[in-house]
Amino acid sequence: MKITVDRSSVCMGDDMEPHEKTYELPDDADCHDLLKVLLTDSFFAYIRGNDVVWYLSVGDTYFAYLTKSGRCETRGDIRLSALGNSLRFHYGFSSEAWERIKERLIRQSEEGVQNEA
């Protein structure tokens, strides 16, 4: 499957070039497989200082995150094909900020499920 991945810019100078890239992955690829490809390709911007976070979310649900220090988490065995063929990673300026963002996303996701019931 072909999947297009984009990421947030981290500063004004980072806005000079587009970040969107298209990758070819197996049809059964999941978020962990995608992270391995992106790391091999040096897709994420290098940031000095904080333990920054890159996270993948679709709507109010996050599916994966990666920190500069190497922490990585994916939520379940969700296939990329279930998320669509165009994905975007968002930038968080620190792992502490990410914890707050993650809590908010989980809460919104749970509230959405309760509202559907």
DSSP file (Angstrom, degrees, kcal/mol; ACC not computed):
  #  RESIDUE AA STRUCTURE BP1 BP2  ACC     N-H-->O    O-->H-N    N-H-->O    O-->H-N    TCO  KAPPA ALPHA  PHI   PSI    X-CA   Y-CA   Z-CA
    1    1 A M              0   0    0      0, 0.0    24,-3.0     0, 0.0     2,-0.5   0.000 360.0 360.0 360.0 145.5    0.0    0.0    0.0
    2    2 A K  E     -A   24   0A   0     22,-0.2     2,-0.4    20,-0.0    22,-0.2  -0.836 360.0-176.7 -96.3 134.5    1.1    3.6   -0.6
    3    3 A I  E     -A   23   0A   0     20,-2.6    20,-2.9    -2,-0.5     2,-0.5  -0.998  17.6-145.1-134.8 134.5    0.8    5.9    2.3
    4    4 A T  E     -Ab  22  86A   0     81,-3.0    83,-3.1    -2,-0.4     2,-0.4  -0.855  18.8-168.5-100.1 129.4    1.5    9.6    2.4
    5    5 A V  E     +Ab  21  87A   0     16,-3.3    16,-2.6    -2,-0.5     2,-0.3  -0.953   7.7 176.8-122.3 136.8    2.9   11.0    5.6
    6    6 A D  E     - b   0  88A   0     81,-2.2    83,-2.8    -2,-0.4     2,-0.3  -0.844   9.4-157.2-128.3 166.4    3.3   14.6    6.6
    7    7 A R  E     - b   0  89A   0     -2,-0.3    12,-0.2    81,-0.2    83,-0.2  -0.972  25.5 -96.2-143.2 159.5    4.5   16.3    9.8
    8    8 A S        -     0   0    0     81,-1.8     2,-0.2    -2,-0.3    81,-0.0  -0.347  41.2-113.1 -66.6 152.5    4.2   19.5   11.6
    9    9 A S        -     0   0    0      1,-0.1    82,-0.2    82,-0.1     3,-0.1  -0.624  17.5-155.3 -82.7 150.9    6.9   22.2   11.2
   10   10 A V        -     0   0    0      1,-0.2     2,-0.3    -2,-0.2    -1,-0.1   0.600  69.8  -3.9-105.5 -14.3    8.9   22.9   14.3
   11   11 A C  S >> S-     0   0    0      1,-0.1     3,-0.6     0, 0.0     4,-0.5  -0.962  81.7 -87.2-164.3 173.3   10.1   26.5   13.4
   12   12 A M  G >4 S+     0   0    0     -2,-0.3     3,-1.4     1,-0.2     4,-0.2   0.895 124.6  53.1 -59.7 -41.1    9.9   29.1   10.7
   13   13 A G  G >4 S+     0   0    0      1,-0.3     3,-1.1     2,-0.2    -1,-0.2   0.788 101.5  60.7 -65.1 -26.7   13.0   27.8    8.9
   14   14 A D  G X4 S+     0   0    0     -3,-0.6     3,-0.5     1,-0.2    -1,-0.3   0.634  92.7  67.9 -74.6 -13.6   11.4   24.3    8.9
   15   15 A D  G << S+     0   0    0     -3,-1.4    -1,-0.2    -4,-0.5    -2,-0.2   0.508  75.7  87.4 -81.6  -4.8    8.5   25.7    6.8
   16   16 A M  G <  S+     0   0    0     -3,-1.1    -1,-0.2    -4,-0.2    -2,-0.1   0.808  93.3  34.1 -68.6 -30.3   10.8   26.3    3.8
   17   17 A E  S <  S-     0   0    0     -3,-0.5     2,-0.1    -4,-0.2    -1,-0.0  -0.928  90.1-106.6-124.6 147.5   10.3   22.8    2.3
   18   18 A P        -     0   0    0      0, 0.0    -2,-0.0     0, 0.0    -3,-0.0  -0.419  19.4-156.8 -68.7 151.5    7.3   20.5    2.3
   19   19 A H        +     0   0    0    -12,-0.2     2,-0.1    -2,-0.1   -14,-0.1   0.498  52.5 119.1-105.1  -8.8    7.6   17.5    4.7
   20   20 A E        +     0   0    0    -14,-0.1     2,-0.3   -13,-0.1   -14,-0.2  -0.380  36.1 171.0 -67.2 131.6    5.1   15.3    2.9
   21   21 A K  E     -A    5   0A   0    -16,-2.6   -16,-3.3    -2,-0.1     2,-0.5  -0.976  26.1-135.5-138.2 151.8    6.5   12.0    1.6
   22   22 A T  E     -A    4   0A   0     -2,-0.3     2,-0.3   -18,-0.2   -18,-0.2  -0.923  22.7-171.5-110.9 135.1    4.9    8.9    0.2
   23   23 A Y  E     -A    3   0A   0    -20,-2.9   -20,-2.6    -2,-0.5     2,-0.6  -0.899  21.0-133.1-124.4 151.7    6.1    5.4    1.3
   24   24 A E  E     +A    2   0A   0     -2,-0.3   -22,-0.2   -22,-0.2    -2,-0.0  -0.932  35.6 167.7-104.0 121.2    5.3    1.9    0.0
   25   25 A L        -     0   0    0    -24,-3.0     9,-0.0    -2,-0.6    -2,-0.0  -0.898  42.0 -86.2-130.1 158.7    4.5   -0.5    2.9
   26   26 A P    >   -     0   0    0      0, 0.0     3,-1.9     0, 0.0    -1,-0.0  -0.274  42.0-113.6 -60.0 152.5    3.0   -4.0    3.0
   27   27 A D  T 3  S+     0   0    0      1,-0.3    54,-0.4    53,-0.1   -25,-0.0   0.777 117.2  50.3 -60.3 -27.1   -0.8   -4.1    3.0
   28   28 A D  T 3  S+     0   0    0     52,-0.1    -1,-0.3    51,-0.1     0, 0.0   0.222  82.2 137.4 -97.0  15.7   -0.8   -5.5    6.6
   29   29 A A    <   -     0   0    0     -3,-1.9    51,-2.7    50,-0.1    52,-0.5  -0.276  34.0-163.7 -63.2 145.0    1.5   -2.8    8.0
   30   30 A D  B  >  -F   79   0B   0     49,-0.3     4,-1.9    50,-0.1    49,-0.2  -0.568  40.0 -83.3-117.4-174.2    0.7   -1.2   11.3
   31   31 A C  H  > S+     0   0    0     47,-0.8     4,-2.5     1,-0.2     5,-0.2   0.857 126.7  55.7 -61.5 -36.9    1.9    1.9   13.1
   32   32 A H  H  > S+     0   0    0      1,-0.2     4,-2.0     2,-0.2    -1,-0.2   0.913 106.8  50.1 -63.0 -42.2    5.0    0.2   14.5
   33   33 A D  H  > S+     0   0    0      1,-0.2     4,-1.8     2,-0.2    -1,-0.2   0.904 110.5  50.5 -61.3 -41.5    6.0   -0.7   10.9
   34   34 A L  H  X S+     0   0    0     -4,-1.9     4,-2.6     1,-0.2    -2,-0.2   0.922 107.6  52.5 -63.8 -44.4    5.5    2.9    9.8
   35   35 A L  H  X S+     0   0    0     -4,-2.5     4,-2.6     1,-0.2     5,-0.2   0.902 107.2  52.9 -59.2 -41.5    7.6    4.3   12.7
   36   36 A K  H  X S+     0   0    0     -4,-2.0     4,-2.1     1,-0.2    -1,-0.2   0.922 111.3  46.2 -60.0 -44.0   10.5    1.9   11.7
   37   37 A V  H  X S+     0   0    0     -4,-1.8     4,-1.8     1,-0.2    -2,-0.2   0.920 113.0  49.2 -64.7 -44.0   10.4    3.2    8.1
   38   38 A L  H  <>S+     0   0    0     -4,-2.6     5,-2.6     1,-0.2     6,-0.3   0.882 111.4  48.8 -65.9 -38.6   10.2    6.9    9.1
   39   39 A L  H ><5S+     0   0    0     -4,-2.6     3,-1.2    -5,-0.2    -1,-0.2   0.911 110.4  50.8 -67.3 -41.4   13.1    6.5   11.6
   40   40 A T  H 3<5S+     0   0    0     -4,-2.1    -1,-0.2     1,-0.3    -2,-0.2   0.855 112.9  47.1 -61.6 -34.9   15.2    4.8    8.9
   41   41 A D  T 3<5S-     0   0    0     -4,-1.8    -1,-0.3    -5,-0.2    -2,-0.2   0.419 108.8-124.5 -87.5   0.3   14.4    7.6    6.5
   42   42 A S  T < 5 +     0   0    0     -3,-1.2    -3,-0.2    -4,-0.3    -2,-0.1   0.910  53.6 158.2  53.5  45.3   15.2   10.4    9.1
   43   43 A F      < +     0   0    0     -5,-2.6     2,-0.2    -6,-0.1    -4,-0.1   0.849  45.4  76.9 -67.1 -37.1   11.7   11.7    8.5
   44   44 A F  S    S-     0   0    0     -6,-0.3     2,-0.1     1,-0.1    10,-0.0  -0.529  88.8-109.7 -83.5 142.3   11.4   13.6   11.8
   45   45 A A        -     0   0    0     -2,-0.2     2,-0.4     1,-0.1    -1,-0.1  -0.391  30.9-117.4 -66.8 142.4   13.2   16.9   12.3
   46   46 A Y        -     0   0    0     -4,-0.1     2,-0.4    -2,-0.1    -1,-0.1  -0.702  33.5-168.2 -81.1 131.5   16.1   16.9   14.7
   47   47 A I        -     0   0    0     -2,-0.4     2,-0.2     3,-0.1     5,-0.2  -0.981  12.4-140.9-124.0 130.2   15.5   19.1   17.7
   48   48 A R  S    S+     0   0    0     -2,-0.4     2,-0.6     3,-0.1     3,-0.0  -0.580  70.9   9.6 -82.3 151.7   18.1   20.2   20.3
   49   49 A G  S    S+     0   0    0     -2,-0.2    -2,-0.1     2,-0.0     3,-0.0  -0.732 100.6  60.4  94.2-118.2   17.1   20.4   23.9
   50   50 A N  S    S-     0   0    0     -2,-0.6     2,-1.8     1,-0.2    44,-0.1   0.100  85.0-105.6 -53.4 158.5   13.8   19.0   25.1
   51   51 A D        -     0   0    0     17,-0.1    44,-0.4    16,-0.1    -1,-0.2  -0.618  54.0-162.1 -81.7  77.3   12.7   15.4   24.8
   52   52 A V        -     0   0    0     -2,-1.8    16,-2.2    42,-0.2     2,-0.4  -0.113   5.4-140.3 -67.5 162.4   10.3   16.3   22.0
   53   53 A V  E     -DC  67  92A   0     39,-2.6    39,-2.9    14,-0.2     2,-0.5  -0.962  10.6-162.2-127.2 139.7    7.4   14.1   20.9
   54   54 A W  E     -DC  66  91A   0     12,-2.7    12,-2.2    -2,-0.4     2,-0.4  -0.994  22.1-177.2-115.6 125.7    6.0   13.2   17.5
   55   55 A Y  E     -DC  65  90A   0     35,-2.4    35,-3.4    -2,-0.5     2,-0.6  -0.970  21.8-143.1-131.7 145.1    2.5   11.7   17.6
   56   56 A L  E     +DC  64  89A   0      8,-2.7     7,-3.1    -2,-0.4     8,-1.2  -0.894  28.7 166.6-102.3 121.8    0.1   10.4   15.1
   57   57 A S  E     -D   62   0A   0     31,-0.9     2,-0.5    -2,-0.6    31,-0.3  -0.988  24.9-159.2-135.0 149.2   -3.6   11.1   15.7
   58   58 A V  E >  S-D   61   0A   0      3,-2.7     3,-1.6    -2,-0.4     2,-0.3  -0.980  73.9 -39.7-124.6 115.2   -6.6   10.8   13.5
   59   59 A G  T 3  S-     0   0    0     -2,-0.5    50,-0.1     1,-0.2    -2,-0.0  -0.531 126.1 -23.4  64.6-129.7   -9.4   13.0   14.7
   60   60 A D  T 3  S+     0   0    0     -2,-0.3     2,-0.5    48,-0.1    49,-0.4   0.241 121.1  89.5 -97.0  12.1   -9.4   12.8   18.5
   61   61 A T  E <   -D   58   0A   0     -3,-1.6    -3,-2.7    47,-0.1     2,-0.3  -0.937  62.4-150.8-116.5 127.4   -7.7    9.4   18.7
   62   62 A Y  E     +D   57   0A   0     -2,-0.5    -5,-0.3    -5,-0.3     3,-0.1  -0.732  13.6 179.3 -93.9 147.6   -3.9    9.0   18.9
   63   63 A F  E     +     0   0A   0     -7,-3.1    12,-2.6     1,-0.4     2,-0.3   0.616  61.7   3.3-119.5 -22.8   -2.4    5.8   17.5
   64   64 A A  E     -DE  56  74A   0     -8,-1.2    -8,-2.7    10,-0.2    -1,-0.4  -0.987  52.8-171.6-161.5 152.8    1.4    6.2   18.0
   65   65 A Y  E     -DE  55  73A   0      8,-2.3     8,-2.1    -2,-0.3     2,-0.3  -0.989   2.8-167.8-147.6 158.9    4.0    8.4   19.5
   66   66 A L  E     -DE  54  72A   0    -12,-2.2   -12,-2.7    -2,-0.3     2,-0.3  -0.992  10.1-152.4-144.8 132.4    7.8    8.6   19.5
   67   67 A T  E >   -D   53   0A   0      4,-2.7     3,-1.7    -2,-0.3   -14,-0.2  -0.706  29.2-115.4-104.6 160.8   10.1   10.7   21.7
   68   68 A K  T 3  S+     0   0    0    -16,-2.2   -15,-0.1     1,-0.3    -1,-0.1   0.836 116.9  58.2 -59.1 -33.7   13.5   12.0   20.9
   69   69 A S  T 3  S-     0   0    0    -17,-0.3    -1,-0.3     1,-0.1   -18,-0.0   0.514 125.9-100.0 -78.5  -3.6   14.9    9.9   23.7
   70   70 A G  S <  S+     0   0    0     -3,-1.7     2,-0.2     1,-0.3    -2,-0.1   0.430  71.2 145.8 104.1  -0.8   13.5    6.8   22.0
   71   71 A R        +     0   0    0     -5,-0.0    -4,-2.7     2,-0.0     2,-0.4  -0.492  24.9 179.2 -66.9 140.7   10.3    6.0   23.9
   72   72 A C  E     +E   66   0A   0     -6,-0.2     2,-0.3    -2,-0.2    -6,-0.2  -0.999  12.9 175.4-146.6 140.0    7.8    4.6   21.5
   73   73 A E  E     -E   65   0A   0     -8,-2.1    -8,-2.3    -2,-0.4     2,-0.4  -0.989   7.4-171.4-146.8 137.5    4.2    3.4   21.9
   74   74 A T  E     -E   64   0A   0     -2,-0.3     2,-0.9   -10,-0.2   -10,-0.2  -0.965  28.1-122.8-123.1 148.1    1.6    2.2   19.4
   75   75 A R    >   -     0   0    0    -12,-2.6     3,-0.7    -2,-0.4   -44,-0.1  -0.787  65.4 -50.8 -95.0 104.1   -2.0    1.6   20.3
   76   76 A G  T 3  S-     0   0    0     -2,-0.9   -45,-0.2     1,-0.2     2,-0.1  -0.042  84.9 -56.8  68.6-170.2   -2.9   -2.0   19.5
   77   77 A D  T 3  S+     0   0    0    -47,-0.1     2,-0.3   -46,-0.1    -1,-0.2  -0.282  72.5 161.8-101.5  44.4   -2.4   -3.8   16.2
   78   78 A I    <   -     0   0    0     -3,-0.7   -47,-0.8   -15,-0.1     2,-0.2  -0.521  36.7-129.1 -72.4 126.6   -4.4   -1.3   14.1
   79   79 A R  B >   -F   30   0B   0     -2,-0.3     3,-1.4   -49,-0.2     4,-0.5  -0.496  10.4-128.5 -74.6 142.3   -3.5   -1.6   10.4
   80   80 A L  G >> S+     0   0    0    -51,-2.7     3,-1.9     1,-0.3     4,-0.8   0.844 107.1  67.8 -59.5 -33.2   -2.6    1.6    8.6
   81   81 A S  G 34 S+     0   0    0    -52,-0.5     3,-0.4   -54,-0.4    -1,-0.3   0.786  94.7  57.2 -59.4 -26.4   -5.1    0.8    6.0
   82   82 A A  G <4 S+     0   0    0     -3,-1.4    -1,-0.3     1,-0.2    -2,-0.2   0.683 105.0  51.9 -76.0 -17.3   -7.8    1.4    8.6
   83   83 A L  T <4 S-     0   0    0     -3,-1.9     3,-0.2    -4,-0.5    -1,-0.2   0.551 115.2-108.1 -96.3  -9.4   -6.5    4.9    9.2
   84   84 A G     <  -     0   0    0     -4,-0.8    -1,-0.3    -3,-0.4    -2,-0.1  -0.432  31.0 -80.4 105.0 175.6   -6.5    6.0    5.5
   85   85 A N  S    S+     0   0    0     -2,-0.1   -81,-3.0     1,-0.1     2,-0.4   0.289 110.0  63.4-104.1  11.1   -3.7    6.7    3.1
   86   86 A S  E     +b    4   0A   0     -3,-0.2     2,-0.3   -83,-0.2   -81,-0.2  -0.937  64.2 172.9-137.1 113.6   -2.8   10.2    4.3
   87   87 A L  E     -b    5   0A   0    -83,-3.1   -81,-2.2    -2,-0.4     2,-0.4  -0.852  15.6-155.4-123.6 154.8   -1.4   10.6    7.8
   88   88 A R  E     -b    6   0A   0    -31,-0.3   -31,-0.9    -2,-0.3     2,-0.4  -0.994   6.5-148.9-134.5 130.8    0.1   13.5    9.8
   89   89 A F  E     -bC   7  56A   0    -83,-2.8   -81,-1.8    -2,-0.4     2,-0.3  -0.819  18.2-146.7 -95.3 137.4    2.5   13.5   12.7
   90   90 A H  E     - C   0  55A   0    -35,-3.4   -35,-2.4    -2,-0.4     2,-0.4  -0.742  11.2-124.1-105.1 152.1    2.1   16.3   15.2
   91   91 A Y  E     - C   0  54A   0     -2,-0.3     2,-0.4   -37,-0.2   -37,-0.2  -0.803  19.3-171.2-100.5 132.4    4.9   17.9   17.1
   92   92 A G  E     - C   0  53A   0    -39,-2.9   -39,-2.6    -2,-0.4     6,-0.1  -0.994  20.9-141.2-120.7 130.4    5.0   18.3   20.9
   93   93 A F  S    S+     0   0    0     -2,-0.4     2,-0.3   -41,-0.2   -41,-0.1   0.600  79.7  10.1 -73.5 -10.6    7.7   20.4   22.4
   94   94 A S     >  -     0   0    0    -44,-0.1     4,-2.1     1,-0.1   -42,-0.2  -0.988  68.8-117.1-160.0 158.6    8.4   18.1   25.4
   95   95 A S  H  > S+     0   0    0    -44,-0.4     4,-1.8    -2,-0.3     5,-0.1   0.821 116.4  57.0 -67.7 -28.7    7.4   14.7   26.8
   96   96 A E  H  > S+     0   0    0      2,-0.2     4,-1.3     1,-0.2    -1,-0.2   0.921 107.5  46.8 -66.2 -43.1    5.7   16.4   29.7
   97   97 A A  H  > S+     0   0    0      1,-0.2     4,-2.3     2,-0.2    -2,-0.2   0.890 108.3  57.6 -63.7 -38.1    3.5   18.4   27.3
   98   98 A W  H  X S+     0   0    0     -4,-2.1     4,-3.5     1,-0.2     5,-0.2   0.898  99.7  57.3 -60.3 -40.7    2.8   15.1   25.5
   99   99 A E  H  X S+     0   0    0     -4,-1.8     4,-2.2     1,-0.2    -1,-0.2   0.902 109.2  45.8 -58.2 -40.3    1.5   13.5   28.6
  100  100 A R  H  X S+     0   0    0     -4,-1.3     4,-2.0     2,-0.2    -1,-0.2   0.912 114.2  47.9 -67.9 -42.0   -1.1   16.3   28.9
  101  101 A I  H  X S+     0   0    0     -4,-2.3     4,-2.7     2,-0.2    -2,-0.2   0.926 111.7  50.8 -63.0 -44.6   -2.0   16.0   25.2
  102  102 A K  H  X S+     0   0    0     -4,-3.5     4,-2.7     1,-0.2     5,-0.2   0.923 108.8  50.7 -60.7 -46.0   -2.3   12.2   25.5
  103  103 A E  H  X S+     0   0    0     -4,-2.2     4,-2.4    -5,-0.2    -1,-0.2   0.910 111.8  48.5 -58.1 -42.9   -4.6   12.5   28.5
  104  104 A R  H  X S+     0   0    0     -4,-2.0     4,-2.7     2,-0.2    -2,-0.2   0.924 112.2  48.1 -64.1 -44.8   -6.8   14.9   26.6
  105  105 A L  H  X S+     0   0    0     -4,-2.7     4,-2.4     2,-0.2    -2,-0.2   0.904 112.7  48.1 -63.8 -41.7   -6.9   12.8   23.5
  106  106 A I  H  X S+     0   0    0     -4,-2.7     4,-2.6     2,-0.2    -1,-0.2   0.929 112.7  48.8 -63.9 -44.6   -7.8    9.6   25.5
  107  107 A R  H  X S+     0   0    0     -4,-2.4     4,-2.5    -5,-0.2    -2,-0.2   0.927 112.9  47.0 -61.2 -45.8  -10.5   11.5   27.4
  108  108 A Q  H  X S+     0   0    0     -4,-2.7     4,-2.3     2,-0.2    -1,-0.2   0.896 112.1  50.9 -63.3 -40.0  -12.0   12.9   24.1
  109  109 A S  H  X S+     0   0    0     -4,-2.4     4,-1.8   -49,-0.4    -2,-0.2   0.923 111.9  46.5 -63.4 -44.6  -11.9    9.5   22.5
  110  110 A E  H  X S+     0   0    0     -4,-2.6     4,-2.2     1,-0.2    -2,-0.2   0.887 111.9  51.0 -65.5 -39.4  -13.6    7.9   25.5
  111  111 A E  H  X S+     0   0    0     -4,-2.5     4,-2.4     1,-0.2    -1,-0.2   0.886 108.2  53.1 -64.9 -38.2  -16.3   10.6   25.6
  112  112 A G  H  X S+     0   0    0     -4,-2.3     4,-1.3     2,-0.2    -1,-0.2   0.889 109.3  48.5 -62.9 -40.0  -16.9   10.1   21.8
  113  113 A V  H  X S+     0   0    0     -4,-1.8     4,-0.9     2,-0.2    -2,-0.2   0.903 112.0  49.0 -66.6 -41.7  -17.5    6.4   22.4
  114  114 A Q  H  < S+     0   0    0     -4,-2.2     3,-0.5     1,-0.2    -2,-0.2   0.883 109.4  52.4 -66.1 -37.6  -19.9    7.1   25.3
  115  115 A N  H  < S+     0   0    0     -4,-2.4    -1,-0.2     1,-0.2    -2,-0.2   0.788 106.5  53.9 -69.2 -26.1  -21.8    9.6   23.2
  116  116 A E  H  <        0   0    0     -4,-1.3    -1,-0.2     1,-0.2    -2,-0.2   0.729 360.0 360.0 -77.1 -22.3  -22.2    7.0   20.4
  117  117 A A     <        0   0    0     -4,-0.9    -1,-0.2    -3,-0.5    -2,-0.2   0.473 360.0 360.0 -74.3 360.0  -23.7    4.5   22.8
